[in-house]
Amino acid sequence: MKSQKAVHILHSIEFSGAEIMLYHASDIFKRNQIDITLLACELRKGRFEEQMLDKGYTVDSVGSSGKISSILKFFSYFKNKKFGIVHIHTEDLYLWKVIALRLTGHRNIVRTYHNNWTFKGWTRFKRILHRKMASLLGVKNHAIGTAVQANERDRFYNKTFIINNWINLNPDLLAQRDDIRLTKRRELGIPQDAFVMISIGGCSAIKNHNFLIDLIAPLHKAGVKITYLHVGTGADEAAEQVRATENFPNANIIFTGNRKDIPELLIASDIYLMPSLFEGLSIALLEAMYYNGLVIVNDAPGLSNMVVHEDNGYVIDVGDVTAYIALIKRLCNNKIDTLPMKTAARKFVELNFSMDKNAAELVEFYNS
């Protein structure tokens, strides 16, 4: 097999979906002799850089302070480096990046669509135009799941090929559930009999963590003494911490920041909540369905197509706070047999989101 050089164009190298998938699949790319550079388009390379270097990736940056200087720096970078595969993950300056790549002699260009973008008006028209022109320039379009594919087709008239996101499935961890739960709760100072809900994701308005913070007080009023494990960081983290203190000073909310032990934290928790306003195909949700098994998600794009209500999880609109409180209270009091639901959630992930299968499909797509 011939060795190939590839570059993944990202905003910055963060603890986020695409980077986490690349992190876990590094050995698969090595076996297929694909030497990968991760290229950050922001001024800083990102907080996940060190871990990626440890996995054998090269990490580089073309960040600049303005749009014109950014695209000029981007052009200069690719003029001096040649890659057999260019994989774009970013929406910003997309068409201009494609033009720069074509002008520098790059032909095998892949674009991944990660999210259910809701652009409207003039912005939507520009995105339609950019996607159409990029396709005419030979870009191969890839969506991370059925909801994203449908959104690209219906909103932007953009045809894409589906390769599902993936996670690293580790059944050995599931076999050690009781020990992991005991150890991890002791480490975090959480009582063994506490009812723990967990969320995982960057702190932004889209992730809607404020909904969970505001849920704590009415849950306590309803007699549900809950501990909230808040995993992740981001631009809104400080504001979320202030909100937590002001709304309910005595609430058991643990802000952990970014963590490497996500599967263990999910195993140590009782339920995973994802109130996002929209998602693409969330790695955190896939991990929660596999390692925890009990999930409640908002009735929103990228979530309601993954979770079937009362089959492999619960789908409840975040506007219905009463329904959230009533369900969590029943779950906390062991009023529902959740084993069939947890089993269904894990089987769903195993069948559709295996790393070995889906990463191999991506390698095949590169060479199609």
WONORBEL-V646454 format. One line per field, one symbol per residue. ss: DSSP state (@ for helix, = for strand, . for the rest). phi: phi as a letter, one per 40 degrees, with the letter a starting at -180 (. if undefined). psi: psi as a letter, one per 40 degrees, with the letter a starting at -180 (. if undefined). Layout:
ss->???
phi->???
psi->???
This chain:
ss->...=======......@@@@@@@@.@@@@@@..=======........@@@@@@...====.....@@@@@@@@@@@@@@....====.....@@@@@@@@@@.....=====.......@@@@@@@@@@@@@@@@...====..@@@@@@@@@@@....==....=...@@@@@.@@@@@@@@@@@@......======........@@@@@@@@@@@@@....=======....@@@@@@@@@@@....======....@@@@@@@..====........@@@@@@@@@@..===...........=...===.....@@@@@@@@@@@@......@@@@@@@@@@@@@@.=@@@@@@@@@@@@..
phi->.ccbbbbbcbcacbcbdcccccdccdccccccfbcbbbbcbbcbchcbcccccccgccbbabcacbccccccccdcccccbbbcbbbcbbccfdccccccccccgcbcbbbbbbbccbdbfcccdccccccccccccgcccbbcicccdccccccbfbcbbcbcdabccbcccccbdcccdcccccccgbdccccbbbbbiccacccgcddcccccccccccgbcbbbcbbhaicccccccccccccadcccbbccgcbcbddcccccccabbbcdcaacaccccdcccccbgbbbbccadgbcccbcdgbbibbbcccbcdcccccccccccfcbccdccccccccdcdcbbccdcccccccccdcc
psi->hhiihihhhicigigiddddddddeddddddefhhhhhhheididieeddddddeeihhiifiieidddddddddddedeihidhhhheidhfddddddddddeehdghhhhheigifiibdddddddddddddddeehhhhieiddddddddddefhhihhhiiiihhgddddefdddddddddddefhideihhiiihiihidddfdddddedddddddeehhihhhhhiiadedddddddddddgdeighhheaiiefddddddeidihhgfidiicghddddddddddehihiigihedeedhhheceahhhheegddddddddddddefehhedddddddddddddefhdddddddddddde.
